[in-house]
Amino acid sequence: MPAEQFLAIPGALNLRDLGGYSTTTGQRIKAQKLLRSGSLVDLKQTAAEQLADKYGVQTIIDFRSASEIERYPDTIPTEARYYNLSVLPFSDHASWLEKVKRRFQAPEDPMLIMYRRMLLDSHANDTYRRFLEFLLMNEDPEQALLFHCTAGKDRTGIAAMIVEGLLGVPEETIYADYLLTNKAMEWISQTSSGSQLVNQMNGQKAEPAYYQAAHNVIQKEFGTWANYAQKQLDFTSGDLSDLKKIYLTDK
C-alpha cells in the first residue's frame, strides 16, 4: 500500500488521497478527486487553505453528529462548501424476536453490530445515499471532495468501502485501505500534539473483524457493492456509469 496515499497537511488527522488505486478493469482512481480524513479541528486556517490550494478541496462532507461537531468544529477552507451528513444515530430498532434471541446468545462486540448497521439502517442508508449524490456533483476535474468523521475510520471507512467497491477497486485493496488508519495512528502516537481528540483516537484501531463484518453483509445479502447500492441506496446503473466517468482514468 503506497505511503503517498497520506497527505502532508499540518494538523490533519488520517488525511489520505484515494487517487492511484487500481480497479479490476485496469483503470485508476484519479488523483486529488477523493480525499478521506479524520476531524479537521486541529488545522490552522492556513493549513485548511492548503486543502483547497494544493489539493483542490471544494466540498467537505462531515459524517459526525451535531454534538461531535459542536465540541470539535472543523477548520475549513474559506471557499469550500461544507455539509453535515450525520450517520448516527441509527433509526431502525431490533424486533421483539431479535431481542429475545440476543438474550440467549453470547454478548457480541458492539462495533461489529455497528458496522453491519451502518450498511443496513434506514438513517445510515439515507446518509450514504446523499453522500453518493454529492460525489456525482463533483464533476469539475480541478475540484476534490473530502469526506470525514472523527478518526476517519468507521463512518468514513464504510463510505470509502462503498465508493471504492462501486468504482471496482479489488477487495484486497479496499481492505488494505481500511487498515491504513492504523498506520496513521501509529505515526501520530510518535508525536506529542497535545490534542485531546488525537489522544483519544490513538487508542482506537481499525480491526480486521470490523471490516469482515461489513464484507459479510455485502457478500451474503447483496453479492456485490453495485447490488448493495442499487437495493439499499437507490443507486442506478446510470449513476454507476457517471461515477466511474468522474473518478476513474485510464492513465
C-alpha positions in Angstrom: 0.0 0.0 0.0 1.7 3.2 -1.1 2.7 5.7 1.5 1.9 8.5 -0.9 -1.8 8.0 -0.1 -1.1 10.1 3.0 -1.1 13.9 2.5 1.1 16.2 4.5 -1.1 19.0 5.9 0.0 20.3 9.4 -2.7 19.3 11.9 -4.5 16.9 9.6 -5.6 13.6 11.1 -5.5 10.5 8.9 -5.7 12.5 5.7 -5.4 10.4 2.5 -6.0 10.6 -1.2 -7.8 7.6 -2.8 -6.2 8.6 -6.1 -4.0 5.9 -7.6 -5.9 2.9 -6.5 -6.3 0.4 -9.4 -9.6 -1.2 -10.4 -10.3 -4.7 -11.7 -10.6 -3.1 -15.2 -7.1 -1.7 -15.2 -8.2 1.9 -14.6 -7.2 4.0 -11.6 -9.0 6.5 -9.3 -8.0 10.0 -10.3 -5.6 11.8 -8.0 -6.9 14.8 -6.0 -10.6 14.0 -6.6 -11.5 11.9 -3.5 -9.9 12.5 -0.1 -10.7 10.9 3.3 -9.7 12.0 6.7 -10.4 12.4 10.4 -11.6 15.5 12.1 -10.2 18.8 10.8 -10.4 20.5 14.2 -6.6 20.7 14.6 -6.0 22.5 11.4 -4.8 26.1 11.4 -6.7 28.3 8.9 -3.5 28.5 6.8 -3.3 24.7 6.7 -7.0 24.4 5.8 -6.4 26.7 2.8 -3.8 24.3 1.6 -6.5 21.7 1.2 -8.1 23.9 -1.4 -5.0 25.4 -2.9 -2.8 22.3 -3.1 -5.4 19.5 -3.4 -8.4 21.3 -4.9 -10.8 20.5 -2.0 -14.0 22.5 -2.6 -16.6 20.2 -0.9 -16.4 18.7 2.6 -18.7 16.0 3.8 -18.8 15.6 7.6 -20.3 12.3 8.9 -20.2 13.3 12.6 -23.2 14.1 14.8 -24.1 17.6 15.9 -22.7 17.1 19.4 -19.3 16.0 18.0 -19.2 19.0 15.6 -20.1 21.4 18.5 -17.2 20.0 20.5 -14.7 19.7 17.7 -15.7 22.1 14.9 -13.8 21.7 11.6 -11.5 24.3 10.2 -12.4 24.6 6.6 -11.0 26.4 3.5 -12.7 29.8 3.0 -14.2 29.0 -0.3 -15.1 25.3 0.4 -18.7 24.1 0.7 -19.4 22.2 4.0 -22.2 19.7 4.5 -23.0 17.7 7.7 -24.4 14.3 6.8 -24.6 12.5 10.2 -24.5 8.7 10.1 -25.7 8.4 13.7 -28.0 7.9 15.5 -29.5 4.8 13.8 -33.2 4.9 13.3 -34.1 1.2 13.0 -34.8 -0.9 16.1 -34.5 -4.6 16.7 -37.7 -6.6 16.5 -39.1 -8.3 19.6 -37.9 -11.7 18.3 -34.4 -10.4 17.7 -34.3 -9.0 21.2 -35.4 -12.4 22.6 -32.7 -14.2 20.6 -30.0 -11.9 21.9 -30.8 -12.8 25.5 -29.7 -16.3 24.8 -26.6 -15.5 22.8 -23.2 -14.6 24.0 -22.6 -10.9 24.1 -21.2 -9.5 20.8 -18.7 -6.7 20.2 -20.8 -3.6 19.8 -18.5 -2.4 17.0 -19.4 -5.5 14.9 -23.0 -4.6 15.3 -22.3 -1.0 14.4 -20.5 -1.9 11.1 -23.4 -4.1 10.0 -26.0 -1.4 10.9 -24.1 1.3 9.0 -24.8 -0.7 5.9 -28.4 -1.6 6.7 -30.0 1.1 8.9 -32.5 3.4 7.2 -31.0 6.6 8.5 -27.4 5.5 7.7 -28.6 4.4 4.2 -30.1 7.9 3.7 -26.8 9.5 4.7 -24.7 7.4 2.3 -27.3 7.9 -0.4 -26.8 11.7 -0.1 -23.1 11.2 0.0 -23.2 9.5 -3.4 -25.3 12.3 -4.7 -22.6 14.8 -3.7 -20.0 12.5 -5.4 -21.9 12.7 -8.6 -22.0 16.5 -8.4 -18.2 16.7 -8.1 -17.7 16.9 -11.9 -15.1 19.7 -12.2 -11.8 18.0 -12.9 -9.9 20.6 -10.9 -12.0 20.1 -7.7 -11.9 17.5 -5.0 -14.3 16.2 -2.4 -13.2 15.4 1.2 -15.2 13.2 3.5 -14.5 12.5 7.1 -15.8 11.6 10.6 -13.8 11.8 13.9 -11.0 9.3 13.4 -11.6 8.7 9.7 -12.0 5.0 10.5 -15.6 3.8 11.0 -18.2 6.0 9.3 -15.6 7.2 6.9 -14.3 3.7 6.5 -17.7 2.5 5.4 -18.1 5.4 3.0 -14.7 4.6 1.5 -15.7 0.9 1.1 -18.8 1.9 -0.7 -17.2 4.2 -3.2 -14.2 2.0 -3.8 -16.4 -1.0 -4.3 -18.6 0.8 -6.8 -15.5 2.0 -8.7 -14.3 -1.6 -9.0 -11.3 -1.4 -6.6 -10.3 -5.0 -5.7 -11.4 -6.3 -2.3 -7.9 -6.7 -1.1 -7.1 -3.1 -1.8 -10.3 -1.9 -0.1 -9.3 -4.0 3.0 -5.7 -2.6 2.9 -7.0 1.0 2.6 -9.3 0.4 5.6 -6.3 -0.8 7.7 -4.2 2.3 6.8 -5.8 4.2 9.6 -3.7 2.1 12.0 -0.5 3.4 10.2 -1.8 7.0 10.6 -2.5 6.5 14.3 0.9 4.9 14.8 2.6 8.0 13.3 0.5 10.3 15.4 1.3 8.4 18.6 5.0 9.1 18.0 4.4 12.8 18.2 3.1 15.0 21.0 0.3 17.1 19.6 -1.4 17.9 22.9 -4.7 17.4 21.2 -7.4 15.7 23.4 -9.1 14.4 20.2 -5.9 12.9 18.8 -5.0 11.3 22.1 -8.5 9.7 22.1 -8.1 8.4 18.6 -4.7 6.8 19.3 -6.5 4.0 21.3 -8.9 3.1 18.6 -7.8 0.7 15.9 -9.2 -0.4 12.6 -9.8 -4.1 13.2 -9.9 -6.8 10.6 -13.0 -8.2 12.3 -14.9 -4.9 11.8 -14.0 -4.9 8.1 -15.1 -8.6 7.8 -18.5 -7.8 9.4 -19.1 -5.2 6.6 -17.8 -7.5 3.9 -20.0 -10.3 5.1 -23.1 -8.1 4.8 -22.3 -7.3 1.2 -21.3 -10.8 0.2 -24.2 -12.7 1.9 -27.1 -10.3 1.4 -26.2 -8.5 -1.8 -23.4 -10.2 -3.6 -21.7 -7.1 -4.9 -21.3 -3.4 -3.9 -23.2 -2.4 -7.0 -26.2 -4.6 -5.9 -26.0 -3.1 -2.4 -26.0 0.4 -3.7 -28.9 -0.3 -6.1 -31.1 -2.1 -3.4 -30.2 0.0 -0.3 -29.2 3.4 -1.7 -31.4 3.7 -4.8 -28.2 4.0 -6.9 -28.9 3.3 -10.6 -26.7 1.7 -13.3 -26.6 5.1 -14.9 -25.4 6.6 -11.7 -22.7 4.0 -11.5 -21.6 4.8 -15.1 -21.4 8.5 -14.2 -19.4 7.8 -11.0 -16.8 5.9 -13.0 -16.6 8.7 -15.6 -15.9 11.3 -12.9 -13.4 9.4 -10.8 -11.6 6.9 -13.0 -8.9 7.4 -15.5 -7.1 5.1 -18.0 -3.8 6.9 -17.4 
